[in-house]
Amino acid sequence: MVRVRFAPSPTGYLHIGSARTALFNWLYARHNKGAFIIRIEDTDKERSKPEYLDEILASLKWLFMEWDGELSFQSQRFDIYKKYANILVEKGLAYLEGPAIIFKVEKSKKVAFLDMIRGTVEFSTDEIKDQVLMKSDGTPTYNFACVVDDHEMQITHVIRGDDHISNTPKQVMLYEALGLALPKFAHIPLILSKDGGRMSKRHGATSIFEYKNMGFLPEALANYLSLMGWAPGNDVEILPIEEVVKLFDVKDVNKTGAIFDMDKLSWINGQYIKNMAPDELARRSEEYLRSKNVIDDKFDRPRWREISAAYRERTRTLEDLVSVYRIFFSDEVEYDEKAVEKYLNKPNSKNIITRCKSAIEAGDKFDKVSIEEAYRRLADELKVKAAELIHPTRVAISGRTIGAGLFDMMELLGREKVSKRLSKFC
């Protein structure tokens, strides 16, 4: 049975690159009906913190990556590492240097392994110095603990970032020295920024929960991460995680680095919002608004369902709906100064807004059909295009140049609020 592992170090939060590595492991396990194991590499006692671990695990769950079995902690396995290190000492393959145990690297040898993505990879042992197995303080080194743990946990496939590729020959030597079977290796190219360099916080290498706080949906982020270095073919970009599981194979991952594009992530997120059922969008956006302390106990849920549904096609993230909420439920409008200058500070702007206000106050009904008819009649009367009425009205009542259809927005705001906001520019 396929058994893979994700081995985070709780010395910081889960970032995009590590989340993509975890996802590829999880996808490979689920595709092959195997096991996805979590091993916590917490040998750095000073930097490892419970809050980091909690956030890492919560982020994995948020992105649908449930793991199999109990968590394993390296900090609880020092005796096991010491046992394996002593085996190498007894074989004459490692030596003591004070309390430290060091593996002897035989020179002028070739170390080769088959990578599922890159093919055969070869290193010379002349480039590798003797390897510390157990430090003088009794803690294991990364490469040694990895080998012991992957063997003990019966890991069949080691899928990790290609920044680890230089570690692999060191680990291969240890497997061979201990007489252990090698797992299969797959080294995933790193995620790059749009300029082709390594990811940084400026380019989007923030923690996963920061994306949650920015209003991204977990299904959209998981969809996007799955496409970072892998593709299902036929230019398909919107792919629910269940479909990715059916199609994913790590052997199909590209050899070149994947470019992280925040605009593309936002577009994918917008597609999920656009296609979300109104009740679901209302529920998810309400949760988000509450997390941002935007709404209180007087929240008008039925009305918000109508409003959020009207904005579905114009929304990229749940954060966009924060300003939408304020348009409809706040007495004060936040105006875009450039929009005001462009549409409300023209010589005839005051006259146009005054006429628009009169037109909507004169009608018996105040629904989108009646409002649109009134605007079309007024445009004909003034001998102007309807856009010359629509754009100034939108800015006057919402402060913005984009949003839901104007007449839908006006109906949802109500005649009294629309009239009051237009009055400011008459």
Secondary structure in CASP SS format (residue, H / E / C, confidence):
PFRMAT SS
TARGET T0000
AUTHOR 0000-0000-0000
METHOD secondary structure of the structure
MODEL  1
M C 1.00
V C 1.00
R E 1.00
V E 1.00
R E 1.00
F E 1.00
A C 1.00
P C 1.00
S C 1.00
P C 1.00
T C 1.00
G C 1.00
Y C 1.00
L C 1.00
H E 1.00
I H 1.00
G H 1.00
S H 1.00
A H 1.00
R H 1.00
T H 1.00
A H 1.00
L H 1.00
F H 1.00
N H 1.00
W H 1.00
L H 1.00
Y H 1.00
A H 1.00
R H 1.00
H H 1.00
N C 1.00
K C 1.00
G C 1.00
A E 1.00
F E 1.00
I E 1.00
I E 1.00
R E 1.00
I E 1.00
E C 1.00
D C 1.00
T C 1.00
D C 1.00
K C 1.00
E C 1.00
R C 1.00
S C 1.00
K C 1.00
P H 1.00
E H 1.00
Y H 1.00
L H 1.00
D H 1.00
E H 1.00
I H 1.00
L H 1.00
A H 1.00
S H 1.00
L H 1.00
K H 1.00
W H 1.00
L C 1.00
F C 1.00
M C 1.00
E C 1.00
W C 1.00
D C 1.00
G C 1.00
E C 1.00
L C 1.00
S E 1.00
F E 1.00
Q H 1.00
S H 1.00
Q H 1.00
R C 1.00
F H 1.00
D H 1.00
I H 1.00
Y H 1.00
K H 1.00
K H 1.00
Y H 1.00
A H 1.00
N H 1.00
I H 1.00
L H 1.00
V H 1.00
E H 1.00
K C 1.00
G C 1.00
L C 1.00
A E 1.00
Y E 1.00
L E 1.00
E E 1.00
G C 1.00
P C 1.00
A E 1.00
I E 1.00
I E 1.00
F E 1.00
K C 1.00
V C 1.00
E C 1.00
K C 1.00
S C 1.00
K C 1.00
K E 1.00
V E 1.00
A E 1.00
F E 1.00
L E 1.00
D E 1.00
M C 1.00
I C 1.00
R C 1.00
G E 1.00
T E 1.00
V E 1.00
E E 1.00
F E 1.00
S E 1.00
T H 1.00
D H 1.00
E H 1.00
I C 1.00
K C 1.00
D C 1.00
Q E 1.00
V E 1.00
L E 1.00
M E 1.00
K C 1.00
S C 1.00
D C 1.00
G C 1.00
T C 1.00
P E 1.00
T C 1.00
Y H 1.00
N H 1.00
F H 1.00
A H 1.00
C H 1.00
V H 1.00
V H 1.00
D H 1.00
D H 1.00
H H 1.00
E H 1.00
M C 1.00
Q C 1.00
I C 1.00
T C 1.00
H E 1.00
V E 1.00
I E 1.00
R E 1.00
G E 1.00
D H 1.00
D H 1.00
H H 1.00
I C 1.00
S C 1.00
N C 1.00
T H 1.00
P H 1.00
K H 1.00
Q H 1.00
V H 1.00
M H 1.00
L H 1.00
Y H 1.00
E H 1.00
A H 1.00
L H 1.00
G C 1.00
L C 1.00
A C 1.00
L C 1.00
P C 1.00
K E 1.00
F E 1.00
A E 1.00
H E 1.00
I E 1.00
P C 1.00
L C 1.00
I E 1.00
L E 1.00
S C 1.00
K C 1.00
D C 1.00
G C 1.00
G C 1.00
R E 1.00
M C 1.00
S C 1.00
K H 1.00
R H 1.00
H H 1.00
G C 1.00
A C 1.00
T C 1.00
S E 1.00
I H 1.00
F H 1.00
E H 1.00
Y H 1.00
K H 1.00
N H 1.00
M C 1.00
G C 1.00
F C 1.00
L C 1.00
P H 1.00
E H 1.00
A H 1.00
L H 1.00
A H 1.00
N H 1.00
Y H 1.00
L H 1.00
S H 1.00
L C 1.00
M C 1.00
G C 1.00
W C 1.00
A C 1.00
P C 1.00
G C 1.00
N C 1.00
D C 1.00
V C 1.00
E C 1.00
I C 1.00
L C 1.00
P C 1.00
I H 1.00
E H 1.00
E H 1.00
V H 1.00
V H 1.00
K H 1.00
L H 1.00
F C 1.00
D C 1.00
V H 1.00
K H 1.00
D H 1.00
V C 1.00
N C 1.00
K C 1.00
T C 1.00
G C 1.00
A E 1.00
I E 1.00
F C 1.00
D C 1.00
M H 1.00
D H 1.00
K H 1.00
L H 1.00
S H 1.00
W H 1.00
I H 1.00
N H 1.00
G H 1.00
Q H 1.00
Y H 1.00
I H 1.00
K H 1.00
N C 1.00
M C 1.00
A C 1.00
P H 1.00
D H 1.00
E H 1.00
L H 1.00
A H 1.00
R H 1.00
R H 1.00
S H 1.00
E H 1.00
E H 1.00
Y H 1.00
L H 1.00
R H 1.00
S H 1.00
K C 1.00
N C 1.00
V C 1.00
I C 1.00
D C 1.00
D C 1.00
K C 1.00
F C 1.00
D C 1.00
R H 1.00
P H 1.00
R H 1.00
W H 1.00
R H 1.00
E H 1.00
I H 1.00
S H 1.00
A H 1.00
A H 1.00
Y C 1.00
R H 1.00
E H 1.00
R H 1.00
T C 1.00
R C 1.00
T C 1.00
L C 1.00
E C 1.00
D H 1.00
L H 1.00
V H 1.00
S H 1.00
V H 1.00
Y H 1.00
R H 1.00
I H 1.00
F H 1.00
F H 1.00
S C 1.00
D C 1.00
E C 1.00
V C 1.00
E C 1.00
Y C 1.00
D C 1.00
E H 1.00
K H 1.00
A H 1.00
V H 1.00
E H 1.00
K H 1.00
Y H 1.00
L C 1.00
N C 1.00
K C 1.00
P C 1.00
N C 1.00
S H 1.00
K H 1.00
N H 1.00
I H 1.00
I H 1.00
T H 1.00
R H 1.00
C H 1.00
K H 1.00
S H 1.00
A H 1.00
I H 1.00
E H 1.00
A H 1.00
G C 1.00
D C 1.00
K C 1.00
F C 1.00
D C 1.00
K H 1.00
V H 1.00
S H 1.00
I H 1.00
E H 1.00
E H 1.00
A H 1.00
Y H 1.00
R H 1.00
R H 1.00
L H 1.00
A H 1.00
D H 1.00
E H 1.00
L H 1.00
K C 1.00
V C 1.00
K C 1.00
A C 1.00
A H 1.00
E H 1.00
L H 1.00
I H 1.00
H H 1.00
P H 1.00
T H 1.00
R H 1.00
V H 1.00
A H 1.00
I H 1.00
S H 1.00
G C 1.00
R C 1.00
T C 1.00
I C 1.00
G C 1.00
A C 1.00
G C 1.00
L H 1.00
F H 1.00
D H 1.00
M H 1.00
M H 1.00
E H 1.00
L H 1.00
L H 1.00
G C 1.00
R H 1.00
E H 1.00
K H 1.00
V H 1.00
S H 1.00
K H 1.00
R H 1.00
L H 1.00
S H 1.00
K C 1.00
F C 1.00
C C 1.00
END
